[in-house]
């Protein structure tokens, strides 16, 4: 081999050094580029998220000013602008609420505070524009949080969807009409929790393009109280134009309070608090709320209010009259919703007033007596489950679907029938069972316990997740090997999700007919 002289060595060294410097610069640029990918601009200022393998997560973004001090019991106002970069890498504290069961929101304790109006965004790594799914959590309007592990928006981001989960005030701070106590400036305060969701949707409209989302392709969805709140949005003029489709899982359009009933609630709770509701410590207010709830004669007293300010009429009435928003609707329940809460203490099927959300006991009992005939072979426990599920979820859901369809709006109705094979809730399809299926979380132990398990659950998850993704993208729930016709008031076409999913006309019609003509309280 020919020997190098000194000049050759110097040339080689220089090339090597230059190559190293160039490689270092490229690496710096790549690192900088990766960081730039995780930065988004909002109307309030820049935010920095976390790069995930196939998405970017932005957590704890304020979408409204902290509703504290003089803003307590007020409608949400825009968040202040900021010049500095906001690290958006962890969930914000949840709304003030009773301590949740251990492990429900993950292994760590869940912080709560009055300053709670934050949202989270998961976006695909691609530029878009992508359809957007805005999620409203449940919790009886007294609890719940966006941090529940099953609400993992990264799973939707993998499918090219920008997912947003929105927090809102719950309990007295979100659903107490204090205008009779604090004056007319607080008119409409019974709907502040709903107005928080509207503010979140407005933030999405104004900002989601910066996260790769299409503000003209927003679907809003919710489960349980979140689903009932979505039904309220359908009847609120302030929500018009903020979404193009809606998903309602275990909700209904009749769990509302009249203005008079809301005023009565406020007077009783204020007396329980024994002080100025505007000045009382949030923790003391929460304890007063808990004591009040034990005295109230309906489940879930904190609900949207037909106040004539923000909500002109009962959402079901708006659906029936055609005044509700003209958007495609995917709506349904689980078959055995109430089994989630277990049987009554004596296991004899007895129902008391505190079990009922929508009607007085004396009007429920004649209907309940009919279950002895139409479910003669069932146990008292199962008859109780069926009747209470109908009173709170299945009948309100069927009525909402029929009304929306009768008004000429595209409607798809489902019922999840597949039960769990193992404890908890073995043999039943309970409240929340659809969540791990539609969120594609059956492989996550922190989520899978909610719904159907095993290989059958995984197969059903593939079908339901695909149908929900299709609905978010196009406004129609399509999936391989799934023929799901629209619901009609006469056909009552209902998709029953099970090991062999199928469409049935008017499932369990004998039970449904027990409720023909029954009116709920609107209390």
Kinemage of the C-alpha trace (Angstrom):
@kinemage 1
@onewidth
@group {chain A} dominant
@subgroup {mainchain}
@vectorlist {calphas} color= white
{ca unk a 1} P 0.000 0.000 0.000
{ca unk a 2} L 1.314 3.420 -0.940
{ca unk a 3} L 2.183 5.498 2.112
{ca unk a 4} L 0.380 8.778 2.911
{ca unk a 5} L 2.479 11.855 3.354
{ca unk a 6} L 1.767 14.568 5.951
{ca unk a 7} L -0.312 16.684 3.579
{ca unk a 8} L -2.549 13.704 2.767
{ca unk a 9} L -3.058 13.044 6.458
{ca unk a 10} L -4.008 16.666 7.058
{ca unk a 11} L -6.481 16.562 4.173
{ca unk a 12} L -8.014 13.340 5.487
{ca unk a 13} L -8.246 14.720 9.013
{ca unk a 14} L -9.943 17.839 7.732
{ca unk a 15} L -12.478 15.844 5.760
{ca unk a 16} L -13.181 13.655 8.772
{ca unk a 17} L -13.636 16.682 11.027
{ca unk a 18} L -15.889 18.379 8.491
{ca unk a 19} L -17.932 15.214 8.128
{ca unk a 20} L -18.294 14.972 11.894
{ca unk a 21} L -19.353 18.587 12.149
{ca unk a 22} L -21.869 18.098 9.349
{ca unk a 23} L -23.296 14.990 10.992
{ca unk a 24} L -23.592 16.848 14.278
{ca unk a 25} L -25.375 19.744 12.608
{ca unk a 26} L -27.801 17.379 10.893
{ca unk a 27} L -28.494 15.627 14.193
{ca unk a 28} L -29.116 18.996 15.868
{ca unk a 29} L -31.454 19.953 13.049
{ca unk a 30} L -33.302 16.650 13.358
{ca unk a 31} L -33.650 17.126 17.099
{ca unk a 32} L -34.795 20.686 16.559
{ca unk a 33} L -37.200 19.547 13.864
{ca unk a 34} L -38.651 16.928 16.175
{ca unk a 35} L -39.146 19.563 18.845
{ca unk a 36} L -40.712 21.891 16.300
{ca unk a 37} L -43.177 19.115 15.375
{ca unk a 38} L -44.316 19.053 18.990
{ca unk a 39} L -45.009 22.806 19.107
{ca unk a 40} L -48.365 24.221 18.071
{ca unk a 41} L -49.663 27.767 18.010
{ca unk a 42} L -52.952 28.637 19.686
{ca unk a 43} L -54.842 31.887 20.045
{ca unk a 44} L -53.540 32.091 23.617
{ca unk a 45} L -49.916 31.290 22.806
{ca unk a 46} L -47.630 28.407 21.791
{ca unk a 47} L -47.835 24.975 23.419
{ca unk a 48} L -45.354 22.104 23.386
{ca unk a 49} L -46.555 18.506 23.448
{ca unk a 50} L -44.958 15.083 23.606
{ca unk a 51} L -43.829 13.096 20.576
{ca unk a 52} L -45.312 9.585 20.589
{ca unk a 53} L -44.411 6.823 18.096
{ca unk a 54} L -47.232 7.688 15.690
{ca unk a 55} L -48.861 10.798 17.163
{ca unk a 56} L -48.242 13.913 19.224
{ca unk a 57} L -50.005 14.489 22.543
{ca unk a 58} L -50.734 17.907 24.034
{ca unk a 59} L -52.092 17.712 27.568
{ca unk a 60} L -53.538 20.309 29.892
{ca unk a 61} L -54.147 23.197 27.469
{ca unk a 62} L -56.308 25.942 29.038
{ca unk a 63} L -59.309 26.749 26.844
{ca unk a 64} L -60.918 29.246 29.242
{ca unk a 65} L -59.892 31.393 32.168
{ca unk a 66} L -59.813 29.774 35.581
{ca unk a 67} L -63.433 29.911 36.893
{ca unk a 68} L -62.404 31.038 40.366
{ca unk a 69} L -62.950 34.099 42.537
{ca unk a 70} L -65.261 36.527 40.758
{ca unk a 71} L -65.629 34.030 37.876
{ca unk a 72} L -67.150 31.302 40.081
{ca unk a 73} L -70.676 30.474 38.870
{ca unk a 74} L -70.035 32.604 35.770
{ca unk a 75} L -70.104 31.496 32.152
{ca unk a 76} L -66.599 30.679 30.876
{ca unk a 77} L -64.495 33.488 29.446
{ca unk a 78} L -61.467 33.145 27.145
{ca unk a 79} L -58.146 32.156 28.642
{ca unk a 80} L -55.581 34.962 28.895
{ca unk a 81} L -52.918 35.298 26.233
{ca unk a 82} L -49.340 34.388 27.055
{ca unk a 83} L -46.060 35.025 25.266
{ca unk a 84} L -44.076 32.129 26.693
{ca unk a 85} L -44.155 28.530 25.497
{ca unk a 86} L -46.519 26.394 27.601
{ca unk a 87} L -45.337 22.832 28.325
{ca unk a 88} L -48.436 20.725 27.579
{ca unk a 89} L -47.130 17.360 28.711
{ca unk a 90} L -49.299 16.310 31.665
{ca unk a 91} L -53.003 16.170 32.447
{ca unk a 92} L -54.351 19.153 34.350
{ca unk a 93} L -56.230 18.720 37.615
{ca unk a 94} L -59.802 17.499 37.277
{ca unk a 95} L -62.871 19.419 38.416
{ca unk a 96} L -63.698 19.528 42.121
{ca unk a 97} L -65.412 16.211 42.990
{ca unk a 98} L -65.544 13.473 45.637
{ca unk a 99} L -62.415 11.277 45.767
{ca unk a 100} L -62.668 8.642 43.001
{ca unk a 101} L -62.202 4.906 43.597
{ca unk a 102} L -58.532 3.919 43.733
{ca unk a 103} L -57.136 3.106 40.308
{ca unk a 104} L -60.070 4.429 38.285
{ca unk a 105} L -57.960 7.152 36.684
{ca unk a 106} L -54.656 5.323 36.796
{ca unk a 107} L -52.220 4.296 39.515
{ca unk a 108} L -51.563 7.801 40.846
{ca unk a 109} L -53.978 9.881 42.962
{ca unk a 110} L -56.025 12.262 40.834
{ca unk a 111} L -55.623 15.946 41.728
{ca unk a 112} L -58.730 18.130 41.656
{ca unk a 113} L -59.191 21.878 41.847
{ca unk a 114} L -61.619 24.605 40.935
{ca unk a 115} L -59.282 25.763 38.150
{ca unk a 116} L -60.171 22.890 35.794
{ca unk a 117} L -60.989 24.170 32.298
{ca unk a 118} L -58.336 22.386 30.257
{ca unk a 119} L -58.359 20.088 27.262
{ca unk a 120} L -56.071 17.534 25.648
{ca unk a 121} L -55.235 16.970 21.980
{ca unk a 122} L -53.801 13.911 20.275
{ca unk a 123} L -52.887 14.531 16.655
{ca unk a 124} L -51.447 12.327 13.915
{ca unk a 125} L -47.861 12.987 12.848
{ca unk a 126} L -49.101 13.730 9.320
{ca unk a 127} L -50.160 17.230 8.367
{ca unk a 128} L -53.854 16.716 7.608
{ca unk a 129} L -56.400 18.232 7.581
{ca unk a 130} L -57.858 15.395 9.641
{ca unk a 131} L -61.366 14.881 11.029
{ca unk a 132} L -61.742 15.772 14.705
{ca unk a 133} L -63.405 13.917 17.580
{ca unk a 134} L -64.231 15.953 20.706
{ca unk a 135} L -64.938 13.758 23.735
{ca unk a 136} L -67.092 14.632 26.764
{ca unk a 137} L -66.509 12.346 29.761
{ca unk a 138} L -69.235 11.030 32.042
{ca unk a 139} L -69.533 10.917 35.815
{ca unk a 140} L -73.111 11.852 36.691
{ca unk a 141} L -72.202 15.546 36.292
{ca unk a 142} L -70.575 15.282 39.718
{ca unk a 143} L -67.378 13.409 38.824
{ca unk a 144} L -65.220 12.250 35.921
{ca unk a 145} L -62.032 13.325 34.210
{ca unk a 146} L -60.333 13.367 30.833
{ca unk a 147} L -57.421 11.351 32.230
{ca unk a 148} L -59.306 8.043 32.444
{ca unk a 149} L -56.965 5.546 30.710
{ca unk a 150} L -59.615 4.271 28.313
{ca unk a 151} L -59.904 7.765 26.755
{ca unk a 152} L -56.546 7.384 25.023
{ca unk a 153} L -56.739 9.605 21.965
{ca unk a 154} L -53.510 8.176 20.565
{ca unk a 155} L -55.494 5.162 19.357
{ca unk a 156} L -57.679 7.433 17.215
{ca unk a 157} L -54.706 9.500 16.068
{ca unk a 158} L -53.263 6.295 14.585
{ca unk a 159} L -56.324 6.206 12.339
{ca unk a 160} L -55.847 9.777 11.124
{ca unk a 161} L -58.198 11.468 13.586
{ca unk a 162} L -57.399 14.433 15.836
{ca unk a 163} L -58.868 13.576 19.243
{ca unk a 164} L -59.722 16.239 21.829
{ca unk a 165} L -60.992 15.550 25.358
{ca unk a 166} L -62.609 18.471 27.158
{ca unk a 167} L -63.012 19.000 30.903
{ca unk a 168} L -65.929 20.906 32.403
{ca unk a 169} L -67.178 22.017 35.793
{ca unk a 170} L -69.311 19.429 37.585
{ca unk a 171} L -71.600 19.426 40.603
{ca unk a 172} L -72.685 22.701 42.136
{ca unk a 173} L -69.908 24.652 40.426
{ca unk a 174} L -71.140 23.585 36.994
{ca unk a 175} L -74.854 22.866 37.318
{ca unk a 176} L -76.347 25.038 40.058
{ca unk a 177} L -78.584 27.935 39.037
{ca unk a 178} L -77.641 30.573 41.590
{ca unk a 179} L -79.409 33.471 39.883
{ca unk a 180} L -82.168 33.450 42.502
{ca unk a 181} L -79.525 33.798 45.232
{ca unk a 182} L -76.823 35.966 43.660
{ca unk a 183} L -78.874 38.046 41.257
{ca unk a 184} L -79.798 38.296 37.562
{ca unk a 185} L -76.160 38.638 36.487
{ca unk a 186} L -75.949 34.892 37.156
{ca unk a 187} L -78.870 33.977 34.888
{ca unk a 188} L -78.145 30.689 33.137
{ca unk a 189} L -75.576 29.566 35.719
{ca unk a 190} L -77.273 26.165 35.935
{ca unk a 191} L -75.794 25.396 32.533
{ca unk a 192} L -72.221 26.527 33.168
{ca unk a 193} L -70.914 22.973 32.770
{ca unk a 194} L -72.526 22.771 29.336
{ca unk a 195} L -71.225 26.229 28.458
{ca unk a 196} L -67.736 24.985 29.356
{ca unk a 197} L -68.135 22.274 26.709
{ca unk a 198} L -69.341 24.880 24.208
{ca unk a 199} L -66.264 26.990 25.031
{ca unk a 200} L -64.103 23.929 24.377
{ca unk a 201} L -65.798 23.421 21.009
{ca unk a 202} L -65.215 27.079 20.143
{ca unk a 203} L -61.549 26.660 21.052
{ca unk a 204} L -61.426 23.677 18.707
{ca unk a 205} L -63.032 25.728 15.927
{ca unk a 206} L -60.461 28.490 16.343
{ca unk a 207} L -57.341 26.400 16.969
{ca unk a 208} L -57.592 22.840 15.715
{ca unk a 209} L -56.166 23.609 12.262
{ca unk a 210} L -52.859 24.265 14.021
{ca unk a 211} L -52.962 20.647 15.226
{ca unk a 212} L -53.703 19.215 11.790
{ca unk a 213} L -57.454 19.103 12.342
{ca unk a 214} L -60.294 20.212 10.091
{ca unk a 215} L -62.579 22.636 11.980
{ca unk a 216} L -65.356 21.857 9.489
{ca unk a 217} L -65.203 18.120 10.289
{ca unk a 218} L -65.807 17.960 14.045
{ca unk a 219} L -67.776 15.158 15.711
{ca unk a 220} L -68.705 15.496 19.389
{ca unk a 221} L -69.258 12.409 21.512
{ca unk a 222} L -69.881 11.470 25.112
{ca unk a 223} L -70.836 8.652 27.448
{ca unk a 224} L -73.259 8.567 30.394
{ca unk a 225} L -73.649 12.124 31.740
{ca unk a 226} L -71.352 13.194 28.910
{ca unk a 227} L -73.818 11.658 26.448
{ca unk a 228} L -76.756 13.446 28.079
{ca unk a 229} L -74.739 16.661 27.794
{ca unk a 230} L -74.208 15.985 24.080
{ca unk a 231} L -77.990 15.674 23.717
{ca unk a 232} L -78.263 19.056 25.428
{ca unk a 233} L -75.811 20.497 22.906
{ca unk a 234} L -78.128 19.358 20.112
{ca unk a 235} L -80.795 21.682 21.545
{ca unk a 236} L -78.562 24.686 22.359
{ca unk a 237} L -78.447 27.564 19.879
{ca unk a 238} L -74.916 28.401 21.101
{ca unk a 239} L -73.645 25.036 19.814
{ca unk a 240} L -74.868 25.522 16.258
{ca unk a 241} L -72.079 25.221 13.712
{ca unk a 242} L -69.536 23.855 16.190
{ca unk a 243} L -69.836 20.186 15.137
{ca unk a 244} L -71.160 18.229 12.196
{ca unk a 245} L -72.048 14.888 13.857
{ca unk a 246} L -72.736 13.491 17.342
{ca unk a 247} L -72.177 10.251 19.269
{ca unk a 248} L -74.340 9.499 22.327
{ca unk a 249} L -73.355 6.439 24.383
{ca unk a 250} L -75.730 5.616 27.257
{ca unk a 251} L -77.389 9.009 27.420
{ca unk a 252} L -80.770 10.445 26.556
{ca unk a 253} L -82.490 13.753 25.952
{ca unk a 254} L -84.821 13.964 28.962
{ca unk a 255} L -82.634 14.189 32.080
{ca unk a 256} L -82.991 17.929 32.631
{ca unk a 257} L -84.258 20.260 35.314
{ca unk a 258} L -86.941 22.882 34.959
{ca unk a 259} L -86.096 26.425 36.012
{ca unk a 260} L -88.330 26.117 39.091
{ca unk a 261} L -86.763 22.836 40.136
{ca unk a 262} L -83.270 24.280 39.629
{ca unk a 263} L -84.134 27.248 41.849
{ca unk a 264} L -85.394 24.873 44.551
{ca unk a 265} L -82.132 22.933 44.377
{ca unk a 266} L -80.102 26.097 44.828
{ca unk a 267} L -82.070 27.191 47.881
{ca unk a 268} L -81.691 23.817 49.583
{ca unk a 269} L -77.992 23.507 48.803
{ca unk a 270} L -77.293 27.062 49.952
{ca unk a 271} L -78.980 26.306 53.255
{ca unk a 272} L -76.914 23.131 53.542
{ca unk a 273} L -73.752 25.168 52.927
{ca unk a 274} L -74.766 27.684 55.554
{ca unk a 275} L -73.012 30.599 53.911
{ca unk a 276} L -72.365 32.725 50.864
{ca unk a 277} L -71.978 30.357 47.915
{ca unk a 278} L -69.702 32.833 46.187
{ca unk a 279} L -67.314 33.060 49.123
{ca unk a 280} L -67.398 29.570 50.595
{ca unk a 281} L -64.305 27.400 50.292
{ca unk a 282} L -64.584 24.913 47.410
{ca unk a 283} L -63.977 21.933 49.699
{ca unk a 284} L -66.765 23.064 52.037
{ca unk a 285} L -69.061 23.595 49.051
{ca unk a 286} L -68.320 20.046 47.891
{ca unk a 287} L -69.262 18.628 51.296
{ca unk a 288} L -72.506 20.609 51.247
{ca unk a 289} L -73.173 19.237 47.757
{ca unk a 290} L -72.651 15.661 48.964
{ca unk a 291} L -75.062 16.170 51.875
{ca unk a 292} L -77.611 17.763 49.566
{ca unk a 293} L -77.413 14.900 47.056
{ca unk a 294} L -78.297 12.382 49.765
{ca unk a 295} L -81.481 14.354 50.465
{ca unk a 296} L -82.599 14.940 46.875
{ca unk a 297} L -85.278 12.637 45.497
{ca unk a 298} L -83.756 11.794 42.117
{ca unk a 299} L -80.510 10.196 41.027
{ca unk a 300} L -78.046 12.650 39.512
{ca unk a 301} L -79.605 15.978 40.563
{ca unk a 302} L -76.971 18.035 38.717
{ca unk a 303} L -78.154 18.274 35.146
{ca unk a 304} L -78.725 20.811 32.400
{ca unk a 305} L -81.469 23.348 33.075
{ca unk a 306} L -84.204 24.446 30.676
{ca unk a 307} L -83.605 28.042 31.670
{ca unk a 308} L -84.841 30.011 28.664
{ca unk a 309} L -81.414 31.639 28.540
{ca unk a 310} L -79.118 29.016 27.078
{ca unk a 311} L -81.470 26.034 26.727
{ca unk a 312} L -84.876 27.028 25.327
{ca unk a 313} L -86.599 23.654 25.700
{ca unk a 314} L -86.167 20.058 26.762
{ca unk a 315} L -83.721 18.451 24.296
{ca unk a 316} L -86.238 15.721 23.409
{ca unk a 317} L -88.812 18.381 22.587
{ca unk a 318} L -86.259 20.092 20.343
{ca unk a 319} L -85.566 16.780 18.585
{ca unk a 320} L -89.286 16.136 18.088
{ca unk a 321} L -90.015 19.612 16.795
{ca unk a 322} L -87.058 19.668 14.409
{ca unk a 323} L -85.464 22.531 16.332
{ca unk a 324} L -82.438 20.423 17.280
{ca unk a 325} L -79.264 20.581 15.225
{ca unk a 326} L -79.426 18.773 11.898
{ca unk a 327} L -76.448 16.436 12.310
{ca unk a 328} L -75.950 12.671 11.885
{ca unk a 329} L -76.438 10.875 15.197
{ca unk a 330} L -74.952 7.580 16.404
{ca unk a 331} L -76.716 6.627 19.635
{ca unk a 332} L -77.160 3.572 21.841
{ca unk a 333} L -76.746 1.808 25.173
{ca unk a 334} L -75.470 -1.362 26.768
{ca unk a 335} L -78.112 -4.027 27.399
{ca unk a 336} L -77.595 -4.367 31.164
{ca unk a 337} L -76.481 -0.854 32.120
{ca unk a 338} L -77.610 -0.951 35.753
{ca unk a 339} L -75.858 -4.244 36.509
{ca unk a 340} L -72.734 -2.077 36.780
{ca unk a 341} L -74.074 -0.860 40.143
{ca unk a 342} L -75.096 -4.316 41.386
{ca unk a 343} L -78.387 -5.621 42.845
{ca unk a 344} L -80.307 -4.035 45.690
{ca unk a 345} L -79.176 -5.007 49.171
{ca unk a 346} L -81.918 -7.570 49.726
{ca unk a 347} L -81.526 -8.979 46.185
{ca unk a 348} L -85.313 -9.141 45.825
{ca unk a 349} L -85.706 -6.622 43.000
{ca unk a 350} L -87.149 -3.855 45.149
{ca unk a 351} L -86.919 -0.358 43.615
{ca unk a 352} L -86.924 2.811 45.726
{ca unk a 353} L -87.135 6.446 44.695
{ca unk a 354} L -83.379 6.959 44.965
{ca unk a 355} L -82.906 4.355 42.204
{ca unk a 356} L -84.792 6.483 39.665
{ca unk a 357} L -83.404 9.309 37.555
{ca unk a 358} L -86.378 10.413 35.493
{ca unk a 359} L -89.688 9.722 37.221
{ca unk a 360} L -91.546 9.432 40.509
{ca unk a 361} L -91.778 6.009 42.111
{ca unk a 362} L -95.589 5.928 42.100
{ca unk a 363} L -95.613 6.227 38.308
{ca unk a 364} L -92.754 3.775 37.832
{ca unk a 365} L -94.225 0.922 39.877
{ca unk a 366} L -97.189 0.118 37.557
{ca unk a 367} L -94.752 -0.118 34.651
{ca unk a 368} L -92.377 -2.216 36.716
{ca unk a 369} L -95.175 -4.661 37.537
{ca unk a 370} L -95.392 -5.482 33.846
{ca unk a 371} L -91.854 -6.896 33.919
{ca unk a 372} L -93.144 -9.854 35.934
{ca unk a 373} L -95.137 -10.796 32.831
{ca unk a 374} L -92.748 -9.949 29.975
{ca unk a 375} L -89.683 -11.333 31.802
{ca unk a 376} L -91.407 -14.138 33.695
{ca unk a 377} L -88.412 -16.479 33.424
{ca unk a 378} L -85.888 -13.919 34.676
{ca unk a 379} L -84.739 -13.491 38.258
{ca unk a 380} L -85.979 -10.524 40.341
{ca unk a 381} L -82.445 -9.116 40.098
{ca unk a 382} L -82.492 -9.220 36.306
{ca unk a 383} L -86.011 -7.795 36.069
{ca unk a 384} L -84.886 -4.903 38.251
{ca unk a 385} L -81.824 -4.351 36.073
{ca unk a 386} L -83.944 -4.296 32.912
{ca unk a 387} L -86.551 -1.877 34.268
{ca unk a 388} L -84.019 0.562 35.736
{ca unk a 389} L -81.935 0.413 32.566
{ca unk a 390} L -85.065 1.275 30.576
{ca unk a 391} L -86.009 4.158 32.888
{ca unk a 392} L -82.643 5.864 32.774
{ca unk a 393} L -81.033 4.854 29.459
{ca unk a 394} L -82.833 2.588 26.997
{ca unk a 395} L -86.217 4.326 26.724
{ca unk a 396} L -84.698 7.864 26.641
{ca unk a 397} L -82.236 6.627 24.006
{ca unk a 398} L -84.951 5.056 21.843
{ca unk a 399} L -87.074 8.179 22.106
{ca unk a 400} L -84.180 10.431 21.114
{ca unk a 401} L -83.284 8.197 18.162
{ca unk a 402} L -86.893 7.995 16.959
{ca unk a 403} L -87.380 11.759 17.244
{ca unk a 404} L -84.165 12.562 15.381
{ca unk a 405} L -85.014 10.076 12.636
{ca unk a 406} L -88.612 11.311 12.349
{ca unk a 407} L -87.276 14.821 11.752
{ca unk a 408} L -85.465 13.448 8.683
{ca unk a 409} L -82.002 13.328 10.265
{ca unk a 410} L -79.586 10.443 9.734
{ca unk a 411} L -79.701 8.233 12.831
{ca unk a 412} L -78.068 4.942 13.780
{ca unk a 413} L -79.201 3.091 16.921
{ca unk a 414} L -77.239 0.314 18.642
{ca unk a 415} L -77.319 -1.865 21.720
{ca unk a 416} L -74.253 -3.651 23.068
{ca unk a 417} L -75.357 -7.152 24.085
{ca unk a 418} L -72.041 -8.980 24.467
{ca unk a 419} L -71.437 -9.643 28.179
{ca unk a 420} L -68.203 -10.078 30.031
{ca unk a 421} L -67.137 -13.680 30.464
{ca unk a 422} L -65.148 -13.057 33.636
{ca unk a 423} L -65.551 -10.965 36.778
{ca unk a 424} L -66.278 -8.167 37.275
{ca unk a 425} L -69.811 -8.154 35.852
{ca unk a 426} L -69.602 -11.628 34.317
{ca unk a 427} L -72.697 -12.371 32.254
{ca unk a 428} L -73.716 -8.731 31.821
{ca unk a 429} L -73.142 -5.911 29.362
{ca unk a 430} L -72.943 -3.061 31.837
{ca unk a 431} L -72.670 0.704 31.882
{ca unk a 432} L -69.451 1.688 30.097
{ca unk a 433} L -68.968 -1.707 28.438
{ca unk a 434} L -68.592 -0.156 24.998
{ca unk a 435} L -65.743 2.157 26.009
{ca unk a 436} L -62.748 -0.210 25.619
{ca unk a 437} L -64.312 -1.534 22.403
{ca unk a 438} L -64.825 1.747 20.581
{ca unk a 439} L -61.571 3.262 21.921
{ca unk a 440} L -59.568 0.164 20.860
{ca unk a 441} L -58.351 -0.459 24.415
{ca unk a 442} L -59.169 -4.118 25.025
{ca unk a 443} L -55.430 -4.802 25.309
{ca unk a 444} L -55.045 -2.369 28.230
{ca unk a 445} L -55.669 -3.835 31.717
{ca unk a 446} L -56.594 -0.373 33.036
{ca unk a 447} L -59.420 -0.232 30.484
{ca unk a 448} L -60.376 -3.750 29.449
{ca unk a 449} L -62.106 -4.605 32.750
{ca unk a 450} L -64.965 -2.335 31.720
{ca unk a 451} L -66.232 -4.413 28.832
{ca unk a 452} L -66.274 -7.727 26.954
{ca unk a 453} L -63.116 -9.747 27.386
{ca unk a 454} L -61.159 -12.461 25.619
{ca unk a 455} L -60.851 -13.152 21.912
{ca unk a 456} L -64.549 -12.457 21.316
{ca unk a 457} L -64.206 -9.020 22.884
{ca unk a 458} L -61.156 -8.265 20.751
{ca unk a 459} L -63.019 -9.242 17.565
{ca unk a 460} L -66.011 -7.093 18.501
{ca unk a 461} L -63.685 -4.205 19.335
{ca unk a 462} L -62.241 -4.355 15.815
{ca unk a 463} L -65.751 -4.028 14.380
{ca unk a 464} L -67.038 -1.298 16.703
{ca unk a 465} L -63.839 0.762 16.594
{ca unk a 466} L -63.930 0.669 12.787
{ca unk a 467} L -67.598 1.757 12.791
{ca unk a 468} L -66.922 4.688 15.142
{ca unk a 469} L -63.863 5.756 13.120
{ca unk a 470} L -65.964 5.625 9.956
{ca unk a 471} L -68.682 7.749 11.565
{ca unk a 472} L -66.151 10.359 12.696
{ca unk a 473} L -64.691 10.487 9.203
{ca unk a 474} L -67.838 10.405 7.110
{ca unk a 475} L -70.955 10.695 9.263
{ca unk a 476} L -71.928 7.059 8.576
{ca unk a 477} L -70.823 4.028 10.683
{ca unk a 478} L -69.382 1.479 8.295
{ca unk a 479} L -67.155 -1.499 9.012
{ca unk a 480} L -66.151 -4.695 7.197
{ca unk a 481} L -68.945 -7.301 7.291
{ca unk a 482} L -71.270 -4.871 9.077
{ca unk a 483} L -74.523 -3.847 7.390
{ca unk a 484} L -75.988 -1.186 9.681
{ca unk a 485} L -79.130 0.473 8.288
{ca unk a 486} L -80.393 3.801 9.503
{ca unk a 487} L -82.916 3.892 12.300
{ca unk a 488} L -86.480 4.846 11.485
{ca unk a 489} L -89.489 5.498 13.696
{ca unk a 490} L -91.406 2.690 11.978
{ca unk a 491} L -88.632 0.186 11.328
{ca unk a 492} L -86.855 0.755 14.685
{ca unk a 493} L -83.752 -0.794 13.129
{ca unk a 494} L -81.216 -1.454 15.890
{ca unk a 495} L -77.711 -2.886 15.607
{ca unk a 496} L -77.145 -5.496 18.318
{ca unk a 497} L -73.400 -5.818 18.889
{ca unk a 498} L -72.511 -9.332 19.987
{ca unk a 499} L -70.421 -12.325 18.932
{ca unk a 500} L -72.570 -12.278 15.794
{ca unk a 501} L -73.647 -8.655 15.384
{ca unk a 502} L -76.931 -8.198 13.577
{ca unk a 503} L -79.689 -5.698 12.906
{ca unk a 504} L -83.002 -6.300 14.671
{ca unk a 505} L -86.253 -4.410 14.291
{ca unk a 506} L -87.515 -3.226 17.686
{ca unk a 507} L -85.587 -5.575 20.014
{ca unk a 508} L -87.405 -6.549 23.232
{ca unk a 509} L -90.545 -4.891 21.913
{ca unk a 510} L -92.679 -6.272 24.747
{ca unk a 511} L -90.545 -4.406 27.279
{ca unk a 512} L -90.618 -1.229 25.215
{ca unk a 513} L -94.395 -1.279 24.981
{ca unk a 514} L -94.640 -1.175 28.772
{ca unk a 515} L -93.334 2.386 28.493
{ca unk a 516} L -95.681 3.599 25.741
{ca unk a 517} L -97.236 6.840 26.924
{ca unk a 518} L -95.108 7.048 30.083
{ca unk a 519} L -93.896 10.569 30.753
{ca unk a 520} L -90.743 11.411 32.639
{ca unk a 521} L -90.654 14.124 35.259
{ca unk a 522} L -88.605 16.826 33.611
{ca unk a 523} L -87.537 17.697 37.162
